[in-house]
Amino acid sequence: MKIAMFTDAYWPRVNGVTVSVDSFSRALVKNGHEVMVVCADYPDSGSGGGFPAGGNGKDGAAPDLLKIIRVPSMPAIVSKEDRLAKFSEWFRVAKQVEIFRPDIIHVNTEFIIAEFGFLYGKIYNLPVVYTFHTMWEDYIVNYMPMVPVFLCHLLAQIVLKNILRRPYKVIVPTPQIRELVKKYKIKKEAFLLPTGIDPDIFKHDRAEAAGFRKEFEGRYPVLQGKRILLFAGRIAREKNLGFLLEILPAIRSRYPETVLLFVGNGPDLEYFRKEAEEKGLGECCVFAGYMERADLALVYAMSDIFVFPSLTETQGLVTLEAMFSGIPVVAIGEMGTAMVMGGDNGGFMVKNDPGEFTARVLDLLSDDGLYRRKIDEARLHASAWSIDSLTKKLEAIYQDTRSAFLQEHGQPRVPVAEWFTEKRKEIISSSWWKWSDGYWKKILKWKD
């Protein structure tokens, strides 16, 4: 099967949508499908092509069955990290996709490139699947702080309802998002499918992890001999990172050799760095910034506990990555995090309460037996989210969607103008046309 993935977010932009598109597209290629990813061009994304496995922010040789189409873009006004594709590039994109001739369109975002995907599906009579990744009602206030909250929510609802009416089928990564689809009164089948993780990325032996830690400690000497609490993700206020700075003093009062490591980039990196200094935590907080996926996997391996306070996480992918790496998790059980943990599996799922969160971290730091049990539990629990098993479910969704669409809407087509161009010679050379042409020439006494 040929699948065209349309996404406004892709490497080197790091977020859950990027990981989802990259993970599934590469797993589909591994299973013998052909995949085209249509995505925005970033200043540091090179001139096209694909990314090495896992995505490292640099274009390189892609597998033959994975094609990347980079669309010229401009900066997004509300976010310096994001790009908006130029709508004037539609015809060039459509031509590239037409050469590929996909069997199904999979839209993963809500902006210009998403529009390209919906438009192409409509014109060519192809089934379009849309994955509802982001709870924009929760996130939009962070991008439009000057707009009243109720207007932000209203705008998000209007946009999402419009988007949800356009695909043939919908994929949702969490039960909470499926409930939101019902709340919006969208009468479309919604398949529950979380993003899978490639466990091979997070398999490292002790010697490799120890070697990486020694090198990492050379860059950040404060980590030497310390127990590391790790947060990995976007450094932004919606991730509730101030919560971690609030609980760190109580943890250090019992275990002063504890350090909090933040890995990731985001609009509020300097804000939280400054807040840590103001709270007197500058010497025990490390902000390492963006790291390539391969290095991030080693950071998980060298850390002791993964701490995740986000209240708005859609899928909880980093929580799963930590579990695959074999480190226990303490996380607030909201949205995607609640789904992937399902309770105290691989760590502790707690309420949005500093005291409870701190207590569970201290339990893991103080009880070696409990800590080892949670490591084994984490690896076992995460295995249900392997990319291979979830890709099989995605393949079934594609097959069911395509079969139902063909029955309801018929075969794919080409636009009328292109159809006429292809069929004109055939029409003119037909027997009926030859007879008609000769007849009228005779009656009207035309000459060639």
C-alpha positions in Angstrom: 0.0 0.0 0.0 1.1 3.6 -0.7 0.5 6.0 2.2 0.9 9.8 2.0 1.5 11.3 5.5 0.8 15.1 5.7 2.1 16.9 8.7 3.0 20.5 9.6 5.4 19.2 12.3 8.4 17.0 11.4 12.2 16.8 12.2 14.0 18.9 13.3 10.9 20.1 15.2 10.7 17.9 18.2 7.2 17.0 19.6 4.8 14.1 19.8 3.4 14.5 16.3 6.9 14.3 14.8 7.7 11.2 16.8 4.4 9.6 15.8 4.8 10.3 12.1 8.4 9.2 12.0 7.9 6.0 14.1 4.8 4.8 12.1 6.2 5.8 8.7 9.4 3.9 9.3 7.6 0.9 10.7 5.2 0.8 7.7 8.2 0.9 5.4 9.8 -2.0 7.3 6.5 -3.9 6.7 6.8 -3.4 2.9 4.6 -0.3 2.3 5.7 2.8 0.5 5.3 6.1 2.5 5.6 9.7 1.5 5.9 12.3 4.2 4.8 15.8 3.2 6.1 18.3 5.8 7.4 21.8 6.3 10.9 22.9 5.4 12.9 24.2 8.4 16.0 26.4 8.1 18.2 23.6 9.4 16.5 20.7 7.7 18.6 20.7 4.6 17.4 20.5 1.0 15.2 17.4 1.4 15.4 13.7 1.7 14.9 11.8 4.9 16.2 11.5 8.4 18.3 8.6 9.9 16.3 6.2 12.0 14.9 8.0 15.0 15.4 11.4 13.5 18.4 13.4 14.4 17.5 16.7 13.0 19.7 16.3 9.9 18.5 15.1 6.5 20.3 12.1 5.2 19.7 9.0 3.1 16.3 7.6 3.6 15.1 4.1 2.8 13.9 3.6 -0.8 10.3 3.2 0.3 10.3 6.4 2.5 10.1 9.7 0.6 10.2 13.1 2.2 8.8 16.2 0.5 9.9 19.4 2.1 7.5 22.4 1.5 9.0 25.9 1.5 7.7 27.6 4.6 7.7 30.8 6.7 7.9 31.4 10.5 4.8 30.9 12.5 3.8 34.2 14.1 2.8 32.6 17.5 5.7 30.2 17.8 9.3 30.6 16.8 9.8 26.9 16.9 7.2 26.2 14.3 6.8 26.8 10.5 3.8 27.4 8.2 4.1 26.0 4.7 3.4 28.5 1.9 0.0 27.9 0.4 1.3 28.9 -3.0 3.3 25.6 -3.1 0.1 23.6 -3.4 0.5 22.8 -7.1 4.1 21.7 -6.7 3.1 19.5 -3.8 0.1 18.0 -5.6 2.3 17.1 -8.6 4.8 15.3 -6.4 2.0 13.4 -4.6 0.4 12.6 -7.9 3.6 11.0 -9.2 3.6 8.9 -6.0 -0.1 7.9 -6.4 -1.0 7.1 -2.8 -3.8 4.7 -1.9 -4.7 6.6 1.3 -4.0 10.0 2.8 -3.1 10.3 6.5 -3.3 13.9 7.9 -1.6 14.5 11.3 -2.0 18.2 12.0 -4.4 21.1 11.5 -2.6 23.8 9.5 -1.5 24.5 5.9 0.0 21.1 5.0 -3.0 19.4 6.6 -5.1 21.5 4.2 -3.0 20.2 1.3 -3.8 16.6 2.4 -7.6 17.2 2.7 -7.6 19.0 -0.6 -5.7 16.3 -2.4 -8.0 13.6 -1.0 -11.1 15.6 -2.1 -9.9 16.2 -5.6 -8.6 12.7 -6.3 -11.4 10.9 -4.4 -9.1 9.2 -1.9 -9.8 8.2 1.7 -8.4 10.6 4.3 -7.6 9.5 7.8 -6.9 12.2 10.4 -5.1 11.7 13.7 -6.3 14.1 16.4 -3.0 14.4 18.2 -3.3 17.7 20.1 -5.9 19.0 22.7 -5.8 22.5 21.3 -8.3 23.7 23.8 -5.7 23.2 26.5 -2.7 24.4 24.5 -3.9 27.4 22.6 -3.8 29.8 25.5 0.0 29.3 25.7 0.3 30.5 22.1 -2.1 33.4 22.3 -1.7 34.9 25.8 -3.0 38.3 24.8 -6.4 36.8 23.9 -9.1 36.1 26.6 -9.1 32.4 27.6 -12.8 31.9 26.6 -12.1 33.2 23.1 -9.1 30.9 22.8 -11.2 27.9 23.7 -13.9 29.0 21.3 -11.4 29.4 18.4 -10.0 26.0 19.1 -13.4 24.4 19.1 -14.3 26.0 15.8 -11.1 25.0 14.1 -11.2 21.4 15.4 -14.8 20.8 14.6 -14.2 22.0 11.0 -11.1 19.7 10.8 -13.0 16.7 12.2 -15.8 16.9 9.7 -13.4 16.5 6.8 -11.7 13.1 7.0 -13.4 9.8 6.3 -12.1 8.3 9.5 -10.5 9.6 12.7 -7.7 8.2 14.8 -7.4 9.2 18.5 -4.3 8.4 20.7 -6.2 8.5 24.0 -9.7 7.7 25.4 -9.9 11.4 26.5 -9.6 12.6 22.9 -12.2 10.1 21.8 -14.6 11.6 24.4 -13.8 15.0 23.0 -14.7 13.9 19.5 -18.1 12.7 20.9 -18.5 16.0 22.7 -18.1 17.8 19.5 -20.9 15.6 18.0 -18.7 14.4 15.2 -20.4 11.3 13.8 -17.4 9.5 12.4 -15.7 6.3 13.4 -12.8 7.0 15.8 -10.1 4.4 16.1 -8.1 4.3 19.4 -4.4 4.0 18.5 -1.6 5.4 20.6 1.8 6.0 19.1 4.2 3.1 19.2 7.8 3.2 20.4 10.7 1.4 18.8 12.3 -0.5 21.8 15.6 -1.0 20.0 16.4 2.7 20.2 16.4 2.4 24.0 18.4 -0.8 24.4 21.9 0.0 25.8 24.3 -2.1 27.8 25.9 -0.8 31.0 29.3 -0.1 29.5 27.8 2.1 26.8 25.7 4.0 29.3 28.6 4.4 31.7 30.8 5.7 28.9 28.2 8.2 27.8 27.7 9.3 31.4 31.4 10.0 31.9 31.4 12.1 28.8 28.2 13.9 29.8 29.6 14.6 33.3 32.6 16.3 31.6 30.1 18.8 30.1 28.1 19.1 33.4 30.5 18.4 36.3 27.7 18.9 38.8 26.3 15.5 37.8 29.4 13.6 39.0 28.4 11.0 41.6 24.8 12.3 41.8 21.4 10.6 41.5 19.6 12.0 38.6 15.9 12.9 38.4 15.2 13.4 34.7 12.6 15.4 32.8 12.7 15.1 29.0 10.3 17.1 26.8 9.4 20.6 25.7 10.6 23.2 28.1 7.4 25.2 28.3 5.0 26.4 31.1 2.2 24.1 30.0 4.4 21.2 31.1 4.0 22.3 34.7 7.8 22.4 35.3 7.6 24.8 38.1 6.1 21.8 40.1 9.5 20.0 39.9 11.4 23.1 41.2 8.8 23.3 44.1 9.4 19.7 45.3 13.2 19.5 44.7 14.2 21.1 48.1 12.2 18.5 50.1 13.9 15.6 48.1 17.4 17.1 48.6 16.8 17.5 52.3 16.8 13.7 52.5 19.1 13.0 49.6 21.4 16.0 49.0 23.2 14.1 46.2 20.1 14.4 44.0 20.2 16.6 40.8 17.3 17.5 38.5 18.2 17.2 34.8 16.1 18.9 32.2 16.6 17.7 28.6 14.8 19.5 25.8 14.3 22.9 24.2 11.3 25.3 24.2 10.1 28.9 24.5 10.5 29.0 28.3 14.0 27.5 28.7 15.5 30.7 30.0 12.5 31.4 32.2 12.9 28.2 34.1 16.7 28.5 34.3 16.2 31.9 35.9 13.5 30.5 38.3 15.9 27.8 39.4 18.5 30.4 40.2 16.1 32.6 42.1 15.0 29.6 44.2 18.7 28.8 45.0 18.6 25.6 43.0 21.0 26.7 40.3 23.7 24.3 41.5 21.4 21.2 41.5 19.5 21.9 38.2 21.0 21.2 34.8 19.3 22.4 31.6 21.0 20.4 28.8 18.8 21.8 26.0 17.9 19.8 22.9 19.5 16.4 22.4 19.4 14.1 19.4 17.3 11.0 19.9 20.2 8.6 20.1 21.8 10.6 22.8 18.5 11.1 24.6 18.2 7.3 24.9 21.5 7.2 26.6 20.5 10.0 29.0 17.5 7.9 30.0 19.8 4.9 30.6 22.1 6.9 32.9 19.3 8.5 35.0 17.7 7.1 38.1 14.1 8.3 38.0 12.0 9.9 35.3 9.8 12.7 36.8 6.9 14.0 34.7 4.5 16.6 36.1 2.6 17.6 32.9 -1.1 17.9 33.1 -1.8 18.3 29.4 0.3 15.5 27.8 -1.6 14.0 24.9 0.1 10.7 24.6 2.8 10.2 27.3 5.5 9.1 24.8 8.4 10.2 26.9 7.0 8.2 29.8 7.0 5.1 27.6 10.6 5.9 26.4 11.7 6.0 30.0 10.1 2.7 30.8 11.7 1.1 27.7 15.0 2.4 29.0 14.5 0.7 32.3 14.1 3.6 34.7 11.1 4.0 37.1 8.6 6.8 36.5 6.8 9.1 38.9 4.2 11.1 37.0 1.0 13.0 37.5 -1.8 10.8 36.2 -3.5 13.1 33.7 -4.6 12.5 30.1 -2.0 10.5 28.0 0.2 9.8 31.0 -2.8 8.1 32.8 -3.5 6.0 29.7 0.1 4.7 29.3 0.7 4.1 32.9 -2.7 2.8 33.8 -1.9 3.0 37.5 1.4 2.3 39.3 2.9 0.3 36.5 6.6 0.9 36.1 6.6 3.5 38.8 4.0 5.6 40.5 1.1 7.5 39.0 0.1 10.3 41.5 -2.3 13.2 41.8 -1.3 16.8 41.2 -0.1 17.0 44.8 3.5 18.0 45.7 3.5 16.0 48.9 2.4 12.7 47.2 4.8 13.2 44.3 7.7 13.8 46.7 6.9 10.8 48.8 6.9 8.5 45.8 10.3 9.8 44.6 11.7 9.3 48.1 10.3 5.7 48.2 12.2 4.8 45.1 15.4 6.5 46.3 15.3 4.8 49.7 14.2 1.2 48.8 16.5 -0.7 46.5 14.2 -3.7 46.3 11.2 -1.6 45.3 13.4 0.3 42.8 14.5 -3.0 41.1 11.0 -4.3 41.0 9.8 -1.1 39.3 12.6 -1.4 36.7 11.4 -4.9 35.7 7.8 -3.8 35.8 8.5 -0.7 33.6 10.1 -2.8 30.8 7.3 -5.4 30.9 4.6 -2.8 30.9 6.1 -0.7 28.1 6.3 -3.7 25.8 2.6 -3.4 25.0 3.4 -0.1 23.2 6.0 -1.5 20.9 5.8 0.1 17.4 5.6 -3.3 15.7 2.3 -4.3 17.4 0.7 -0.9 17.0 1.7 -0.6 13.4 -0.3 -3.8 12.7 -3.3 -2.1 14.1 -2.7 0.9 11.9 -2.4 -1.3 8.8 -5.8 -2.8 9.7 -7.3 0.7 10.0 -5.9 1.6 6.6 -7.3 -1.6 5.0 -10.8 -1.2 6.6 -10.9 2.5 5.7 -9.9 2.0 2.1 -12.4 -0.9 1.6 -15.3 1.0 3.1 -14.4 4.2 1.1 -14.2 2.3 -2.2 -17.7 0.8 -1.6 -19.1 4.2 -0.7 -17.3 6.6 -3.0 -15.8 4.4 -5.8 -12.4 4.4 -7.3 -9.8 7.2 -7.2 -10.0 9.7 -10.0 -7.9 12.5 -11.5 -9.1 16.1 -11.9 -11.4 16.8 -14.9 -8.8 18.9 -16.8 -6.2 16.1 -16.5 -8.8 13.5 -17.4 -9.8 15.4 -20.6 -6.1 15.9 -21.6 -5.6 12.1 -21.3 -8.9 11.1 -23.0 -9.0 13.7 -25.8 -7.0 11.7 -28.3 -9.0 8.6 -27.5 -12.3 10.5 -28.0 -11.2 12.1 -31.2 -10.0 8.8 -32.7 -13.2 6.9 -31.9 -15.3 5.4 -34.7 -18.3 7.5 -33.8 -16.2 10.7 -33.9 -14.7 9.8 -37.3 -18.1 9.2 -38.7 -19.5 12.4 -37.3 -16.5 14.4 -38.4 -16.9 13.1 -42.0 -20.6 13.7 -42.0 -20.5 17.3 -41.0 -17.6 18.0 -43.3 -19.7 16.7 -46.2 -22.8 18.7 -45.3 -20.9 21.9 -44.6 -18.4 21.3 -47.3 -15.4 21.8 -45.0 -11.9 21.1 -46.1 -8.9 20.1 -44.0 
